[in-house]
Amino acid sequence: MIELKSPGELERMRRAGQVVARLLEHLAGLVRPGVRTKELDREALAFLRQAGAEPAFLGYRGFPATLCVSVNAEVVHGIPGERKIAEGDLVSLDAGAIVEGFYADAATTVMVGAVSAQARRLTDTTRRALDQGIAQAVVGRRLSDISHAVQETVEREGFGIVREFVGHGIGRALHEDPPIPNFGPPHMGPRLKAGMVLAIEPMVTMGHHDVQVLGDGWTAVTKDGSLAAHFEHTVAVTERGPDVLTRG
């Protein structure tokens, strides 16, 4: 896990984080019925290059796109393509950027037009679970305090929390130690210290939490076909509390 050694390093990560924040805000405004997911990917690459950043996902372990676009029962790592977005869809956008050698990573779920009340509650709960996890990213607390806060928020609403995919440390690489599960008992794992940077990302299902990866080797979907939502922020642990680097 990266531990930032200077204010300058934190500011470089913040610049990467702000690029990702602006990108996701821009893309969310483009999500509408009839738009193909590959169009969002093309726009994402152009946006990053214009901002002087490099895409963190393109080519990573062979991933073929700049953006992960996961729709409805797709949980994470959806590959953009010919699929057209439709009214009532839940569209999760996951993006990463590299600026001056530092990485940032964030995700959001967009509700397309009139969605069901349950889909809205799922999305709102996932966003709230992320906020509750971030609130635990405090010097002196334990890593699993984040995990427990996410799980408690989600399961209180009767939703499932994905086990197979977790958050992670981030800094000079996209994925660094430690893994950050979205479930588990509190007060376990390493103690949080100033300078740590964490990508906290609850992935929540309307039904059972089990997922499977499709034949493309990337797209993870719920086994029971239920809807999923995904939110993520890159967060620095500081003496003043959590510093959300990817919040606009």
Sequence and secondary structure as in RCSB ss.txt:
>XXXX:A:sequence
MIELKSPGELERMRRAGQVVARLLEHLAGLVRPGVRTKELDREALAFLRQAGAEPAFLGYRGFPATLCVSVNAEV
VHGIPGERKIAEGDLVSLDAGAIVEGFYADAATTVMVGAVSAQARRLTDTTRRALDQGIAQAVVGRRLSDISHAV
QETVEREGFGIVREFVGHGIGRALHEDPPIPNFGPPHMGPRLKAGMVLAIEPMVTMGHHDVQVLGDGWTAVTKDG
SLAAHFEHTVAVTERGPDVLTRG
>XXXX:A:secstr
  B  SHHHHHHHHHHHHHHHHHHHHHHTT  TT BHHHHHHHHHHHHHHTT EESSTTGGG   SSEEEETTEE
E     S B  TT EEEEEEEEEETTEEEEEEEEEE SS  HHHHHHHHHHHHHHHHHHHT  TTSBHHHHHHHH
HHHHHHTT EE SSS EEE SSSSSEEEEE S   SS SSB  TTBEEEE  EEESS   EEE TTSS EEETT 
  EEE BEEEEEETTEEEETT  
